[in-house]
Amino acid sequence: MDQKEADPSFIPGTGQVVLYGEFTGTDNPKVKYAVSLTEEDLSVQKVLAPSSPAAGRNKLSFSLKDCVGARSLQEEDDHRHADPGGVYFSAYFYPLRKRWMSSGAARQRVEQRFRVASLRDPRANLEEAEKWARAIRERAGLLRHLGHGVVLSAVRQPCRVMLLVNPQSGKGQALGLYNGHIQRMLSEAEVPHTLLITERKNHARELVREADLSQWDALVIISGDGLLYEVINGLLEREDWEQAIHTPLGILPGGSGNALAASIHHYSGAPLVSSEELLVSCGFILCKGLVSRMDLISVHLSSGQRLFSFLSLAWGFVADVDVESEKYRHVGAARFTVGTLVRLASLRVYRGRLSYLPVADGDDTERGVIPNGAQHTFHNSCNSNNALKAKRRDPPMLTGPTDTLLAPVDRPVPSDWVVVPEEDFVLMLAMYQSCLAEDLLAAPNATLDQGVIHLMYVKAGITRASLLKLFLAMEKGTHLATSCPHLEYSRVRALRLEPYAPKGLITVDGEAVEYGPVQAQVHRGLARMITG
């Protein structure tokens, strides 16, 4: 192997080579590859004779922005190849590539592995392999500074991640998705985690409420949106909620809704995907480890209970579909399509009063990021343990920040609020993330940290065909441009809903809550979310 280091006085962005070497691959030991590492990519080119027609035309480049990790290894660590004492380095990429059987693009795993055999001493070869792996990791890490958010850098060593899995979510395949995709991705990225499997409703809420958070640097869930709802409210029930709610949170889609996971993917700018492609995309985002602020919404129920929401507040058609489609959970995300068609066949009108505080002109700020200093890290470790148990107790009254925009629910709304004149509705939907489901872009202009509630309501009188047309347009996020006379949209800071009927459904983040008067306000950037 011919190996050399480039001049370290390179200029970033010029593509100047930092490391160069010639290695054999893993499939055919007779074929050599010229491997070049720059500040931005890893280039691989088969070494051919100058007279070959393909010489100089078979170069492949892999962007380090798509790299989640790299490592060195010896043959005894990897039994896929009969090469006693062989030394290798591997780099793991998840680039966006066109699908083979359909249109569009999705992140697909690519591993580049090379054998290092320039020296007779295996230890020297291992040092050389580790030099390459380390250089790839470092340069991939430096490129993360170019994105939104802040890199999770070394704060505590070793870093520890609690990974919560709901084995019953969606089609009951969350644990299989972990075993089939996520465990390998986290290993490649050297992201440590302790796997905890939830056993019942509110188990995750109890776990994070009682946990010693000094033992954890991030909380990640594999489930639908309901498990994250438990985690957020568990954090805000703690006496140290102000510090606890700043714990970075991550989400990997393993349920039927997966609205926040779809939103995180949407914010990354990647093309629309679903199912396991969405899981891989969110796994990639998690491995890259950027943290942004995320809005939370304080919701007051008629009994006086307060809870926190990260996704949506719904009444009417959407809430009914959320709850009534539970019986179709076995079909996964298609449960919402089935539920929508069933509810369309028997369209209801819901009576009530809706009020809101609109966003003032000029009172709209850009999405924020975590300031330097408030950082966390991922470090190499992995184990599975379901021994952590929580003490059972009745949920306390939720703590958290003061709601300065809300009057008591039994008093009139403040004078600067708008009271909607209509009292007959088909639906009311308040969104603070972009997606209502994997395939529903309900609030296309939403971001994680905007300080805005996107309020939509549909007035009575709309036909079934027009309502169906709205939901079909929502798949591409064009429903707000349909000029539907029954659809109203406002950007608000707070809202109040007072249903007139004695019975009905209200959902928060897709979960049914106590029915009755409800009001809410946004708390900008209260939580922290691992995003891309």
GIJOWO-V343765 format. One record per residue. N is the residue number from 0. SS is DSSP state (h for helix, s for strand, l for the rest). PHI is phi in whole degrees, 0 to 359 (* if undefined). BURIAL is + if it has 9 or more other C-alpha atoms within 8 Angstrom, else -. Layout:
N:SS:PHI:BURIAL
N:SS:PHI:BURIAL
This chain:
0:l:*:-
1:l:262:-
2:s:228:-
3:s:204:-
4:s:256:-
5:l:279:-
6:l:302:-
7:l:290:-
8:l:272:-
9:l:291:-
10:l:256:-
11:l:305:-
12:l:92:-
13:l:274:-
14:l:81:-
15:l:294:+
16:l:288:+
17:l:263:+
18:s:226:+
19:s:219:+
20:s:199:+
21:s:243:+
22:s:227:+
23:s:268:+
24:l:274:+
25:l:259:+
26:l:271:-
27:l:223:-
28:l:294:-
29:l:272:-
30:l:262:+
31:s:258:+
32:s:232:+
33:s:272:+
34:s:244:+
35:s:236:+
36:s:247:+
37:l:246:+
38:l:291:+
39:l:239:+
40:s:205:+
41:s:245:+
42:s:251:+
43:s:230:+
44:s:219:+
45:s:293:+
46:l:278:+
47:l:237:-
48:l:297:-
49:l:304:-
50:l:280:-
51:l:292:-
52:l:299:-
53:l:267:-
54:l:301:+
55:l:82:-
56:l:241:-
57:l:246:-
58:s:275:+
59:s:243:-
60:s:238:-
61:s:239:+
62:s:292:+
63:h:290:+
64:h:294:+
65:h:265:+
66:s:269:+
67:s:259:+
68:s:174:+
69:s:204:+
70:s:204:+
71:s:259:+
72:s:200:+
73:s:252:+
74:h:301:+
75:h:293:-
76:h:273:-
77:l:216:-
78:l:266:-
79:l:285:-
80:l:233:-
81:l:278:-
82:l:215:-
83:l:306:-
84:l:80:-
85:l:296:+
86:s:239:+
87:s:224:+
88:s:228:+
89:s:234:+
90:s:235:+
91:s:243:+
92:s:239:+
93:s:227:+
94:s:283:+
95:s:283:-
96:s:224:-
97:s:296:-
98:l:292:+
99:l:285:-
100:l:253:-
101:l:211:-
102:l:282:-
103:l:89:-
104:s:225:+
105:s:210:+
106:s:286:+
107:s:229:+
108:s:286:-
109:s:225:-
110:s:251:-
111:s:247:-
112:s:235:+
113:s:224:+
114:s:267:+
115:s:257:+
116:l:214:+
117:l:282:-
118:l:239:-
119:l:281:-
120:l:278:-
121:h:302:+
122:h:294:-
123:h:293:+
124:h:296:+
125:h:294:+
126:h:297:-
127:h:294:+
128:h:297:+
129:h:293:+
130:h:299:-
131:h:293:+
132:h:298:+
133:h:296:+
134:h:296:-
135:h:295:+
136:h:300:+
137:h:296:-
138:h:286:+
139:h:295:+
140:h:294:-
141:h:296:-
142:h:292:+
143:h:295:+
144:h:295:+
145:h:280:-
146:l:267:-
147:l:289:+
148:l:89:+
149:s:222:+
150:s:292:+
151:l:283:+
152:l:254:-
153:l:297:+
154:l:239:-
155:l:238:-
156:l:235:-
157:l:279:-
158:l:286:+
159:l:229:+
160:s:241:+
161:s:271:+
162:s:248:+
163:s:261:+
164:s:238:+
165:s:262:+
166:l:290:+
167:l:263:-
168:l:291:+
169:l:57:+
170:l:274:+
171:l:77:+
172:l:243:+
173:h:300:+
174:h:294:+
175:h:295:-
176:h:294:+
177:h:298:+
178:h:294:+
179:h:275:-
180:h:227:+
181:h:290:+
182:h:302:+
183:h:293:+
184:h:297:+
185:h:293:+
186:h:294:+
187:h:298:+
188:l:272:+
189:l:58:+
190:l:265:+
191:l:279:+
192:l:198:+
193:s:250:+
194:s:274:+
195:s:237:+
196:s:259:+
197:s:287:+
198:l:247:-
199:l:195:-
200:l:297:-
201:l:70:-
202:h:296:+
203:h:297:+
204:h:300:+
205:h:293:+
206:h:300:+
207:h:285:+
208:h:291:+
209:h:260:+
210:l:292:-
211:l:278:-
212:h:290:-
213:h:292:-
214:h:272:-
215:l:227:+
216:l:252:+
217:s:198:+
218:s:242:+
219:s:236:+
220:s:239:+
221:s:242:+
222:s:182:+
223:l:275:+
224:h:287:+
225:h:297:+
226:h:289:+
227:h:293:+
228:h:303:+
229:h:297:+
230:h:296:+
231:h:297:+
232:h:289:+
233:h:296:+
234:h:297:+
235:l:276:+
236:l:268:+
237:l:280:+
238:l:294:-
239:l:263:-
240:h:302:+
241:h:297:-
242:h:276:-
243:h:298:+
244:l:288:+
245:l:272:+
246:l:297:+
247:s:301:+
248:s:247:+
249:s:229:+
250:s:226:+
251:s:236:+
252:s:291:+
253:l:219:+
254:l:244:+
255:l:262:+
256:l:273:+
257:l:55:+
258:h:292:+
259:h:292:+
260:h:300:+
261:h:295:+
262:h:293:+
263:h:302:+
264:h:298:+
265:h:298:+
266:h:296:+
267:l:287:-
268:l:86:-
269:l:281:-
270:l:297:-
271:l:300:-
272:l:220:-
273:l:210:+
274:h:56:-
275:h:291:-
276:h:295:+
277:h:293:+
278:h:300:+
279:h:297:+
280:h:299:+
281:h:290:+
282:h:297:+
283:h:299:+
284:h:300:+
285:h:299:+
286:h:294:+
287:h:288:+
288:l:67:+
289:s:258:+
290:s:240:+
291:s:235:+
292:s:288:+
293:s:224:+
294:s:293:+
295:s:234:+
296:s:244:+
297:s:275:+
298:s:241:+
299:s:256:+
300:l:267:+
301:l:296:+
302:l:282:-
303:l:99:-
304:l:294:+
305:s:241:+
306:s:222:+
307:s:241:+
308:s:235:+
309:l:243:+
310:l:234:+
311:s:199:+
312:s:230:+
313:s:226:+
314:s:215:+
315:s:92:+
316:h:306:+
317:h:295:+
318:h:297:+
319:h:298:+
320:h:296:+
321:h:306:+
322:h:280:+
323:h:290:-
324:h:279:+
325:h:304:-
326:h:293:-
327:h:256:+
328:h:304:+
329:h:296:-
330:h:265:-
331:l:73:+
332:l:298:+
333:h:293:-
334:h:301:+
335:h:287:+
336:h:295:-
337:h:298:+
338:h:298:+
339:h:296:+
340:h:295:-
341:h:295:-
342:h:289:+
343:h:298:+
344:h:293:-
345:l:224:-
346:l:293:+
347:l:250:-
348:l:244:+
349:s:241:+
350:s:261:+
351:s:175:+
352:s:243:+
353:s:239:+
354:s:226:+
355:s:202:+
356:s:259:+
357:s:288:+
358:l:292:+
359:l:290:-
360:l:302:-
361:l:81:-
362:l:263:-
363:l:224:+
364:l:245:-
365:l:282:-
366:l:298:-
367:l:261:+
368:l:227:+
369:l:288:+
370:l:291:-
371:l:300:-
372:l:114:-
373:l:268:-
374:l:235:+
375:l:225:+
376:l:217:+
377:l:248:+
378:l:222:+
379:l:286:+
380:l:182:+
381:l:199:+
382:s:206:-
383:s:245:-
384:l:204:-
385:l:247:-
386:l:274:-
387:l:291:-
388:l:245:-
389:l:255:+
390:l:284:-
391:l:280:-
392:l:200:-
393:l:290:-
394:l:300:-
395:l:282:-
396:l:298:-
397:l:294:+
398:l:274:+
399:l:122:-
400:l:292:-
401:l:285:-
402:l:268:-
403:l:273:-
404:l:262:-
405:l:252:+
406:l:270:-
407:l:308:-
408:l:296:+
409:l:270:-
410:l:242:-
411:l:299:-
412:l:292:-
413:l:302:-
414:l:291:-
415:l:272:-
416:l:273:+
417:s:259:-
418:s:255:-
419:l:293:-
420:l:291:-
421:l:288:-
422:l:234:+
423:s:244:+
424:s:233:+
425:s:262:+
426:s:199:+
427:s:230:+
428:s:224:+
429:s:253:+
430:s:243:+
431:l:231:+
432:l:236:+
433:l:284:+
434:l:250:+
435:l:269:+
436:s:201:+
437:l:304:+
438:l:244:+
439:s:232:+
440:l:267:+
441:l:286:+
442:l:231:+
443:l:298:-
444:l:263:-
445:l:286:+
446:l:225:+
447:l:298:+
448:l:232:+
449:l:238:+
450:l:69:+
451:l:226:+
452:s:258:+
453:s:269:+
454:s:261:+
455:s:233:+
456:s:216:+
457:s:246:+
458:s:282:+
459:l:299:+
460:l:109:-
461:l:289:+
462:l:278:-
463:h:300:+
464:h:296:-
465:h:292:+
466:h:293:+
467:h:298:+
468:h:298:-
469:h:298:+
470:h:291:+
471:h:293:+
472:h:292:+
473:h:295:+
474:l:300:+
475:l:250:+
476:l:75:+
477:l:254:+
478:h:294:+
479:h:286:-
480:h:256:-
481:l:276:-
482:l:58:-
483:l:290:-
484:l:292:-
485:l:266:+
486:s:263:+
487:s:240:+
488:s:221:+
489:s:216:-
490:s:262:+
491:s:226:+
492:s:259:+
493:s:205:+
494:s:206:+
495:s:222:+
496:s:238:+
497:s:234:+
498:s:293:+
499:l:268:-
500:l:290:-
501:l:288:-
502:l:228:-
503:l:170:-
504:l:232:+
505:s:231:+
506:s:240:+
507:s:238:+
508:l:54:+
509:l:83:+
510:s:256:+
511:s:293:+
512:s:236:-
513:l:305:-
514:l:275:+
515:l:146:+
516:l:304:+
517:s:216:+
518:s:218:+
519:s:207:+
520:s:217:+
521:s:273:+
522:s:239:+
523:s:291:+
524:s:61:+
525:s:289:+
526:s:257:+
527:s:236:+
528:s:231:+
529:s:284:+
530:s:216:+
531:l:231:+
